[in-house]
Amino acid sequence: MNKAETIKILSVISSAYPSVEMKPERIELWQLCMRDVPFQDAQQILMNHINTSKYPPAIADFKQATQEVKEDPEIEARNIQIAHQEWVAAGHDPEEFIYEPKRLVLR
């Protein structure tokens, strides 16, 4: 994640957990530690955490969950196959198919 994305994540955390303050030091630390976490994964992990925990997430929660977000290769292959079948059934050219997994996006 870049700095702007890190700020978005921390802003949501701060909104969901009012005890968490957006301090410059916190932003810098999270940016440093979360730079290898894809923003879309972080969004998904955060929404899952908010829905299941009354405590704010730590950096370690994101790092551990990042591994869990990755789909099993067999499931991903099946999802691609299903998406391709739906694309063709909708009358689109099979050669123009591009797989884009559905992800939760915060705005």
N, CA, C and O atoms as a GROMACS GRO file, in nm:
protein
  428
    1MET      N    1   0.084  -0.118   0.000
    1MET     CA    2   0.000   0.000   0.000
    1MET      C    3   0.088   0.124   0.000
    1MET      O    4   0.198   0.125   0.057
    2ASN      N    5   0.039   0.226  -0.064
    2ASN     CA    6   0.111   0.353  -0.059
    2ASN      C    7   0.058   0.435   0.059
    2ASN      O    8  -0.030   0.390   0.132
    3LYS      N    9   0.112   0.555   0.077
    3LYS     CA   10   0.076   0.635   0.194
    3LYS      C   11  -0.072   0.675   0.191
    3LYS      O   12  -0.139   0.670   0.295
    4ALA      N   13  -0.124   0.715   0.076
    4ALA     CA   14  -0.265   0.754   0.066
    4ALA      C   15  -0.357   0.638   0.102
    4ALA      O   16  -0.458   0.655   0.170
    5GLU      N   17  -0.321   0.519   0.055
    5GLU     CA   18  -0.402   0.400   0.085
    5GLU      C   19  -0.394   0.366   0.234
    5GLU      O   20  -0.493   0.326   0.294
    6THR      N   21  -0.275   0.381   0.291
    6THR     CA   22  -0.258   0.356   0.435
    6THR      C   23  -0.345   0.451   0.516
    6THR      O   24  -0.408   0.411   0.613
    7ILE      N   25  -0.348   0.577   0.474
    7ILE     CA   26  -0.431   0.676   0.543
    7ILE      C   27  -0.579   0.639   0.532
    7ILE      O   28  -0.654   0.654   0.629
    8LYS      N   29  -0.620   0.589   0.416
    8LYS     CA   30  -0.760   0.546   0.400
    8LYS      C   31  -0.793   0.432   0.498
    8LYS      O   32  -0.897   0.434   0.564
    9ILE      N   33  -0.704   0.335   0.506
    9ILE     CA   34  -0.725   0.222   0.597
    9ILE      C   35  -0.731   0.270   0.742
    9ILE      O   36  -0.821   0.232   0.817
   10LEU      N   37  -0.636   0.355   0.781
   10LEU     CA   38  -0.635   0.406   0.918
   10LEU      C   39  -0.757   0.493   0.946
   10LEU      O   40  -0.806   0.495   1.059
   11SER      N   41  -0.804   0.564   0.847
   11SER     CA   42  -0.924   0.647   0.864
   11SER      C   43  -1.046   0.560   0.893
   11SER      O   44  -1.127   0.594   0.979
   12VAL      N   45  -1.058   0.449   0.823
   12VAL     CA   46  -1.169   0.357   0.848
   12VAL      C   47  -1.154   0.295   0.988
   12VAL      O   48  -1.252   0.282   1.061
   13ILE      N   49  -1.033   0.258   1.023
   13ILE     CA   50  -1.010   0.201   1.157
   13ILE      C   51  -1.051   0.303   1.262
   13ILE      O   52  -1.118   0.269   1.360
   14SER      N   53  -1.009   0.428   1.243
   14SER     CA   54  -1.041   0.535   1.338
   14SER      C   55  -1.192   0.559   1.347
   14SER      O   56  -1.243   0.588   1.455
   15SER      N   57  -1.262   0.546   1.236
   15SER     CA   58  -1.408   0.564   1.236
   15SER      C   59  -1.477   0.448   1.308
   15SER      O   60  -1.573   0.468   1.383
   16ALA      N   61  -1.429   0.328   1.284
   16ALA     CA   62  -1.491   0.210   1.344
   16ALA      C   63  -1.453   0.193   1.491
   16ALA      O   64  -1.530   0.140   1.571
   17TYR      N   65  -1.333   0.239   1.525
   17TYR     CA   66  -1.282   0.225   1.661
   17TYR      C   67  -1.234   0.364   1.707
   17TYR      O   68  -1.117   0.398   1.689
   18PRO      N   69  -1.323   0.443   1.767
   18PRO     CA   70  -1.290   0.582   1.803
   18PRO      C   71  -1.169   0.599   1.895
   18PRO      O   72  -1.113   0.708   1.903
   19SER      N   73  -1.128   0.495   1.963
   19SER     CA   74  -1.010   0.507   2.051
   19SER      C   75  -0.879   0.515   1.971
   19SER      O   76  -0.775   0.550   2.027
   20VAL      N   77  -0.884   0.482   1.842
   20VAL     CA   78  -0.763   0.485   1.757
   20VAL      C   79  -0.750   0.624   1.696
   20VAL      O   80  -0.837   0.669   1.621
   21GLU      N   81  -0.640   0.692   1.728
   21GLU     CA   82  -0.614   0.825   1.675
   21GLU      C   83  -0.521   0.816   1.555
   21GLU      O   84  -0.433   0.730   1.548
   22MET      N   85  -0.544   0.907   1.460
   22MET     CA   86  -0.459   0.912   1.340
   22MET      C   87  -0.342   1.007   1.365
   22MET      O   88  -0.346   1.124   1.327
   23LYS      N   89  -0.240   0.957   1.428
   23LYS     CA   90  -0.120   1.036   1.457
   23LYS      C   91  -0.019   1.018   1.344
   23LYS      O   92  -0.015   0.912   1.282
   24PRO      N   93   0.062   1.119   1.316
   24PRO     CA   94   0.163   1.106   1.210
   24PRO      C   95   0.257   0.987   1.230
   24PRO      O   96   0.294   0.920   1.134
   25GLU      N   97   0.294   0.961   1.355
   25GLU     CA   98   0.384   0.847   1.383
   25GLU      C   99   0.316   0.714   1.348
   25GLU      O  100   0.380   0.623   1.296
   26ARG      N  101   0.188   0.705   1.378
   26ARG     CA  102   0.113   0.583   1.347
   26ARG      C  103   0.104   0.563   1.196
   26ARG      O  104   0.122   0.452   1.146
   27ILE      N  105   0.076   0.671   1.124
   27ILE     CA  106   0.068   0.663   0.978
   27ILE      C  107   0.201   0.615   0.921
   27ILE      O  108   0.203   0.526   0.835
   28GLU      N  109   0.310   0.671   0.967
   28GLU     CA  110   0.443   0.633   0.916
   28GLU      C  111   0.475   0.487   0.947
   28GLU      O  112   0.525   0.415   0.861
   29LEU      N  113   0.446   0.443   1.068
   29LEU     CA  114   0.472   0.303   1.106
   29LEU      C  115   0.389   0.208   1.023
   29LEU      O  116   0.440   0.108   0.972
   30TRP      N  117   0.260   0.237   1.009
   30TRP     CA  118   0.173   0.150   0.931
   30TRP      C  119   0.217   0.147   0.785
   30TRP      O  120   0.217   0.042   0.721
   31GLN      N  121   0.255   0.263   0.732
   31GLN     CA  122   0.302   0.268   0.593
   31GLN      C  123   0.425   0.180   0.575
   31GLN      O  124   0.433   0.103   0.479
   32LEU      N  125   0.519   0.190   0.666
   32LEU     CA  126   0.641   0.111   0.658
   32LEU      C  127   0.611  -0.039   0.665
   32LEU      O  128   0.665  -0.117   0.587
   33CYS      N  129   0.525  -0.077   0.757
   33CYS     CA  130   0.497  -0.219   0.778
   33CYS      C  131   0.398  -0.279   0.677
   33CYS      O  132   0.398  -0.400   0.653
   34MET      N  133   0.314  -0.195   0.619
   34MET     CA  134   0.207  -0.245   0.532
   34MET      C  135   0.235  -0.225   0.384
   34MET      O  136   0.148  -0.250   0.301
   35ARG      N  137   0.354  -0.180   0.349
   35ARG     CA  138   0.382  -0.148   0.208
   35ARG      C  139   0.374  -0.270   0.117
   35ARG      O  140   0.354  -0.255  -0.004
   36ASP      N  141   0.390  -0.390   0.172
   36ASP     CA  142   0.381  -0.511   0.088
   36ASP      C  143   0.242  -0.576   0.090
   36ASP      O  144   0.222  -0.681   0.030
   37VAL      N  145   0.147  -0.512   0.158
   37VAL     CA  146   0.010  -0.565   0.163
   37VAL      C  147  -0.072  -0.493   0.055
   37VAL      O  148  -0.082  -0.370   0.059
   38PRO      N  149  -0.128  -0.565  -0.040
   38PRO     CA  150  -0.211  -0.501  -0.142
   38PRO      C  151  -0.331  -0.430  -0.079
   38PRO      O  152  -0.395  -0.483   0.012
   39PHE      N  153  -0.360  -0.310  -0.128
   39PHE     CA  154  -0.468  -0.228  -0.073
   39PHE      C  155  -0.601  -0.303  -0.074
   39PHE      O  156  -0.675  -0.299   0.025
   40GLN      N  157  -0.632  -0.370  -0.183
   40GLN     CA  158  -0.760  -0.442  -0.191
   40GLN      C  159  -0.767  -0.553  -0.086
   40GLN      O  160  -0.874  -0.577  -0.029
   41ASP      N  161  -0.657  -0.620  -0.062
   41ASP     CA  162  -0.654  -0.722   0.043
   41ASP      C  163  -0.676  -0.657   0.179
   41ASP      O  164  -0.751  -0.709   0.262
   42ALA      N  165  -0.609  -0.543   0.203
   42ALA     CA  166  -0.623  -0.474   0.330
   42ALA      C  167  -0.768  -0.430   0.354
   42ALA      O  168  -0.818  -0.439   0.466
   43GLN      N  169  -0.835  -0.384   0.249
   43GLN     CA  170  -0.976  -0.345   0.260
   43GLN      C  171  -1.061  -0.464   0.302
   43GLN      O  172  -1.144  -0.454   0.392
   44GLN      N  173  -1.040  -0.575   0.235
   44GLN     CA  174  -1.118  -0.695   0.265
   44GLN      C  175  -1.090  -0.744   0.407
   44GLN      O  176  -1.183  -0.779   0.480
   45ILE      N  177  -0.965  -0.745   0.445
   45ILE     CA  178  -0.927  -0.790   0.580
   45ILE      C  179  -0.988  -0.698   0.684
   45ILE      O  180  -1.040  -0.745   0.786
   46LEU      N  181  -0.983  -0.567   0.660
   46LEU     CA  182  -1.036  -0.471   0.756
   46LEU      C  183  -1.187  -0.486   0.773
   46LEU      O  184  -1.237  -0.487   0.886
   47MET      N  185  -1.260  -0.498   0.664
   47MET     CA  186  -1.404  -0.514   0.675
   47MET      C  187  -1.441  -0.642   0.749
   47MET      O  188  -1.534  -0.644   0.829
   48ASN      N  189  -1.367  -0.747   0.723
   48ASN     CA  190  -1.389  -0.872   0.794
   48ASN      C  191  -1.361  -0.853   0.943
   48ASN      O  192  -1.437  -0.902   1.027
   49HIS      N  193  -1.253  -0.783   0.975
   49HIS     CA  194  -1.216  -0.761   1.115
   49HIS      C  195  -1.323  -0.677   1.186
   49HIS      O  196  -1.364  -0.709   1.298
   50ILE      N  197  -1.367  -0.568   1.122
   50ILE     CA  198  -1.468  -0.482   1.182
   50ILE      C  199  -1.595  -0.560   1.211
   50ILE      O  200  -1.660  -0.537   1.314
   51ASN      N  201  -1.631  -0.650   1.123
   51ASN     CA  202  -1.754  -0.728   1.140
   51ASN      C  203  -1.742  -0.838   1.246
   51ASN      O  204  -1.843  -0.893   1.288
   52THR      N  205  -1.621  -0.868   1.287
   52THR     CA  206  -1.604  -0.981   1.379
   52THR      C  207  -1.532  -0.949   1.509
   52THR      O  208  -1.521  -1.035   1.596
   53SER      N  209  -1.482  -0.826   1.525
   53SER     CA  210  -1.405  -0.794   1.645
   53SER      C  211  -1.442  -0.658   1.701
   53SER      O  212  -1.459  -0.561   1.627
   54LYS      N  213  -1.455  -0.651   1.831
   54LYS     CA  214  -1.483  -0.522   1.894
   54LYS      C  215  -1.354  -0.446   1.925
   54LYS      O  216  -1.359  -0.334   1.975
   55TYR      N  217  -1.239  -0.505   1.896
   55TYR     CA  218  -1.110  -0.443   1.920
   55TYR      C  219  -1.046  -0.401   1.788
   55TYR      O  220  -1.065  -0.468   1.687
   56PRO      N  221  -0.972  -0.290   1.787
   56PRO     CA  222  -0.909  -0.247   1.662
   56PRO      C  223  -0.801  -0.345   1.616
   56PRO      O  224  -0.738  -0.411   1.698
   57PRO      N  225  -0.780  -0.354   1.486
   57PRO     CA  226  -0.678  -0.446   1.435
   57PRO      C  227  -0.537  -0.391   1.456
   57PRO      O  228  -0.515  -0.270   1.462
   58ALA      N  229  -0.445  -0.483   1.468
   58ALA     CA  230  -0.303  -0.449   1.474
   58ALA      C  231  -0.241  -0.482   1.337
   58ALA      O  232  -0.302  -0.551   1.256
   59ILE      N  233  -0.124  -0.432   1.314
   59ILE     CA  234  -0.053  -0.462   1.189
   59ILE      C  235  -0.042  -0.613   1.170
   59ILE      O  236  -0.060  -0.663   1.059
   60ALA      N  237  -0.013  -0.684   1.277
   60ALA     CA  238   0.002  -0.830   1.269
   60ALA      C  239  -0.127  -0.897   1.220
   60ALA      O  240  -0.120  -1.000   1.153
   61ASP      N  241  -0.242  -0.841   1.253
   61ASP     CA  242  -0.368  -0.898   1.206
   61ASP      C  243  -0.375  -0.894   1.053
   61ASP      O  244  -0.423  -0.989   0.990
   62PHE      N  245  -0.328  -0.785   0.996
   62PHE     CA  246  -0.328  -0.773   0.849
   62PHE      C  247  -0.227  -0.869   0.788
   62PHE      O  248  -0.256  -0.933   0.687
   63LYS      N  249  -0.110  -0.879   0.847
   63LYS     CA  250  -0.005  -0.966   0.793
   63LYS      C  251  -0.050  -1.112   0.794
   63LYS      O  252  -0.031  -1.185   0.696
   64GLN      N  253  -0.110  -1.155   0.905
   64GLN     CA  254  -0.157  -1.294   0.914
   64GLN      C  255  -0.272  -1.320   0.818
   64GLN      O  256  -0.276  -1.423   0.750
   65ALA      N  257  -0.363  -1.226   0.811
   65ALA     CA  258  -0.481  -1.245   0.726
   65ALA      C  259  -0.447  -1.236   0.578
   65ALA      O  260  -0.519  -1.292   0.496
   66THR      N  261  -0.340  -1.167   0.543
   66THR     CA  262  -0.301  -1.156   0.402
   66THR      C  263  -0.280  -1.294   0.342
   66THR      O  264  -0.315  -1.317   0.226
   67GLN      N  265  -0.223  -1.385   0.418
   67GLN     CA  266  -0.202  -1.520   0.370
   67GLN      C  267  -0.334  -1.594   0.350
   67GLN      O  268  -0.347  -1.677   0.260
   68GLU      N  269  -0.433  -1.562   0.434
   68GLU     CA  270  -0.563  -1.628   0.425
   68GLU      C  271  -0.646  -1.576   0.309
   68GLU      O  272  -0.732  -1.648   0.258
   69VAL      N  273  -0.620  -1.451   0.266
   69VAL     CA  274  -0.697  -1.390   0.157
   69VAL      C  275  -0.667  -1.459   0.024
   69VAL      O  276  -0.753  -1.467  -0.064
   70LYS      N  277  -0.545  -1.507   0.011
   70LYS     CA  278  -0.506  -1.574  -0.114
   70LYS      C  279  -0.593  -1.697  -0.136
   70LYS      O  280  -0.609  -1.780  -0.046
   71GLU      N  281  -0.650  -1.707  -0.254
   71GLU     CA  282  -0.736  -1.820  -0.285
   71GLU      C  283  -0.654  -1.944  -0.318
   71GLU      O  284  -0.541  -1.937  -0.366
   72ASP      N  285  -0.715  -2.056  -0.290
   72ASP     CA  286  -0.659  -2.183  -0.329
   72ASP      C  287  -0.650  -2.185  -0.482
   72ASP      O  288  -0.746  -2.146  -0.548
   73PRO      N  289  -0.539  -2.230  -0.539
   73PRO     CA  290  -0.524  -2.229  -0.686
   73PRO      C  291  -0.635  -2.305  -0.759
   73PRO      O  292  -0.677  -2.264  -0.867
   74GLU      N  293  -0.682  -2.414  -0.702
   74GLU     CA  294  -0.790  -2.490  -0.766
   74GLU      C  295  -0.921  -2.411  -0.767
   74GLU      O  296  -0.996  -2.414  -0.864
   75ILE      N  297  -0.948  -2.342  -0.658
   75ILE     CA  298  -1.070  -2.260  -0.651
   75ILE      C  299  -1.060  -2.145  -0.749
   75ILE      O  300  -1.156  -2.114  -0.819
   76GLU      N  301  -0.944  -2.082  -0.754
   76GLU     CA  302  -0.926  -1.971  -0.848
   76GLU      C  303  -0.942  -2.019  -0.993
   76GLU      O  304  -1.006  -1.951  -1.074
   77ALA      N  305  -0.885  -2.134  -1.025
   77ALA     CA  306  -0.899  -2.189  -1.162
   77ALA      C  307  -1.045  -2.215  -1.195
   77ALA      O  308  -1.090  -2.188  -1.306
   78ARG      N  309  -1.119  -2.268  -1.099
   78ARG     CA  310  -1.262  -2.294  -1.120
   78ARG      C  311  -1.339  -2.163  -1.137
   78ARG      O  312  -1.429  -2.154  -1.221
   79ASN      N  313  -1.305  -2.062  -1.057
   79ASN     CA  314  -1.370  -1.932  -1.070
   79ASN      C  315  -1.344  -1.870  -1.207
   79ASN      O  316  -1.434  -1.808  -1.264
   80ILE      N  317  -1.224  -1.886  -1.259
   80ILE     CA  318  -1.192  -1.835  -1.392
   80ILE      C  319  -1.275  -1.909  -1.496
   80ILE      O  320  -1.330  -1.847  -1.588
   81GLN      N  321  -1.285  -2.039  -1.483
   81GLN     CA  322  -1.363  -2.119  -1.577
   81GLN      C  323  -1.511  -2.077  -1.576
   81GLN      O  324  -1.572  -2.063  -1.681
   82ILE      N  325  -1.566  -2.058  -1.457
   82ILE     CA  326  -1.707  -2.017  -1.446
   82ILE      C  327  -1.726  -1.878  -1.506
   82ILE      O  328  -1.823  -1.855  -1.579
   83ALA      N  329  -1.636  -1.786  -1.475
   83ALA     CA  330  -1.647  -1.650  -1.529
   83ALA      C  331  -1.639  -1.652  -1.681
   83ALA      O  332  -1.711  -1.577  -1.748
   84HIS      N  333  -1.552  -1.736  -1.735
   84HIS     CA  334  -1.539  -1.746  -1.881
   84HIS      C  335  -1.669  -1.801  -1.942
   84HIS      O  336  -1.715  -1.751  -2.045
   85GLN      N  337  -1.726  -1.903  -1.881
   85GLN     CA  338  -1.852  -1.959  -1.930
   85GLN      C  339  -1.964  -1.855  -1.928
   85GLN      O  340  -2.044  -1.847  -2.021
   86GLU      N  341  -1.969  -1.776  -1.821
   86GLU     CA  342  -2.070  -1.670  -1.812
   86GLU      C  343  -2.048  -1.564  -1.919
   86GLU      O  344  -2.144  -1.514  -1.978
   87TRP      N  345  -1.922  -1.531  -1.945
   87TRP     CA  346  -1.886  -1.433  -2.047
   87TRP      C  347  -1.936  -1.479  -2.185
   87TRP      O  348  -1.998  -1.403  -2.259
   88VAL      N  349  -1.906  -1.604  -2.217
   88VAL     CA  350  -1.946  -1.660  -2.346
   88VAL      C  351  -2.099  -1.672  -2.355
   88VAL      O  352  -2.157  -1.640  -2.458
   89ALA      N  353  -2.163  -1.716  -2.246
   89ALA     CA  354  -2.309  -1.730  -2.245
   89ALA      C  355  -2.379  -1.595  -2.265
   89ALA      O  356  -2.491  -1.590  -2.315
   90ALA      N  357  -2.312  -1.488  -2.225
   90ALA     CA  358  -2.370  -1.354  -2.242
   90ALA      C  359  -2.350  -1.301  -2.384
   90ALA      O  360  -2.392  -1.190  -2.416
   91GLY      N  361  -2.286  -1.383  -2.469
   91GLY     CA  362  -2.270  -1.346  -2.609
   91GLY      C  363  -2.143  -1.272  -2.642
   91GLY      O  364  -2.130  -1.217  -2.752
   92HIS      N  365  -2.049  -1.269  -2.550
   92HIS     CA  366  -1.922  -1.200  -2.574
   92HIS      C  367  -1.823  -1.291  -2.646
   92HIS      O  368  -1.836  -1.414  -2.644
   93ASP      N  369  -1.726  -1.229  -2.709
   93ASP     CA  370  -1.621  -1.302  -2.779
   93ASP      C  371  -1.531  -1.371  -2.677
   93ASP      O  372  -1.474  -1.303  -2.591
   94PRO      N  373  -1.516  -1.504  -2.684
   94PRO     CA  374  -1.432  -1.577  -2.588
   94PRO      C  375  -1.286  -1.529  -2.587
   94PRO      O  376  -1.218  -1.538  -2.485
   95GLU      N  377  -1.240  -1.478  -2.701
   95GLU     CA  378  -1.100  -1.433  -2.712
   95GLU      C  379  -1.076  -1.302  -2.637
   95GLU      O  380  -0.962  -1.268  -2.606
   96GLU      N  381  -1.183  -1.229  -2.606
   96GLU     CA  382  -1.168  -1.099  -2.540
   96GLU      C  383  -1.184  -1.109  -2.388
   96GLU      O  384  -1.182  -1.008  -2.318
   97PHE      N  385  -1.201  -1.230  -2.338
   97PHE     CA  386  -1.224  -1.250  -2.195
   97PHE      C  387  -1.100  -1.216  -2.114
   97PHE      O  388  -0.989  -1.259  -2.145
   98ILE      N  389  -1.121  -1.138  -2.007
   98ILE     CA  390  -1.016  -1.105  -1.911
   98ILE      C  391  -1.074  -1.130  -1.773
   98ILE      O  392  -1.180  -1.076  -1.739
   99TYR      N  393  -1.007  -1.211  -1.695
   99TYR     CA  394  -1.058  -1.244  -1.561
   99TYR      C  395  -1.019  -1.136  -1.462
   99TYR      O  396  -0.902  -1.101  -1.449
  100GLU      N  397  -1.119  -1.083  -1.393
  100GLU     CA  398  -1.097  -0.986  -1.286
  100GLU      C  399  -1.175  -1.034  -1.164
  100GLU      O  400  -1.297  -1.027  -1.162
  101PRO      N  401  -1.103  -1.084  -1.063
  101PRO     CA  402  -1.174  -1.133  -0.945
  101PRO      C  403  -1.250  -1.020  -0.877
  101PRO      O  404  -1.204  -0.905  -0.875
  102LYS      N  405  -1.366  -1.053  -0.821
  102LYS     CA  406  -1.446  -0.953  -0.751
  102LYS      C  407  -1.383  -0.929  -0.615
  102LYS      O  408  -1.349  -1.022  -0.542
  103ARG      N  409  -1.369  -0.802  -0.582
  103ARG     CA  410  -1.311  -0.763  -0.453
  103ARG      C  411  -1.398  -0.655  -0.391
  103ARG      O  412  -1.463  -0.577  -0.461
  104LEU      N  413  -1.399  -0.651  -0.260
  104LEU     CA  414  -1.467  -0.546  -0.187
  104LEU      C  415  -1.382  -0.420  -0.197
  104LEU      O  416  -1.262  -0.424  -0.174
  105VAL      N  417  -1.445  -0.310  -0.230
  105VAL     CA  418  -1.372  -0.184  -0.244
  105VAL      C  419  -1.436  -0.078  -0.156
  105VAL      O  420  -1.557  -0.055  -0.164
  106LEU      N  421  -1.355  -0.014  -0.074
  106LEU     CA  422  -1.401   0.098   0.009
  106LEU      C  423  -1.382   0.227  -0.067
  106LEU      O  424  -1.283   0.243  -0.138
  107ARG      N  425  -1.472   0.317  -0.053
  107ARG     CA  426  -1.459   0.448  -0.119
  107ARG      C  427  -1.469   0.557  -0.017
  107ARG      O  428  -1.461   0.675  -0.051
   0.00000   0.00000   0.00000
